[in-house]
Amino acid sequence: MPPPDAAETRIEVWDCNWSTFRLFDACATQWRVVGGFGVMWIGLDYAAVEIVQRRLHLDDADFADLQAMEVEALMILNGGRS
């Protein structure tokens, strides 16, 4: 949850991407992270993603699109390092 003084940001999601966005958003707490000398985001926990995908009644195409979103998110989360 954002802090109370955070500015509201609105995004537009095209209809063709809505189910994949729902899956990505529902998996927000399913990221694998390692620490040590810094934080390194590893990726999504696919066992958990599968459960979320089934509960949302989404298909394999949504999972493939989620993986594409994951790759882009990892680049941002890891500061350009994959």
Secondary structure, 3 states (H helix, E strand, C coil): CCCCCCCCCCCCCCHHHHHHHHHHHHCCCCEEEECCCCCEEEEECHHHHHHHHHHCCCCHHHHHHHHHHHHHHHHHHCCCCC
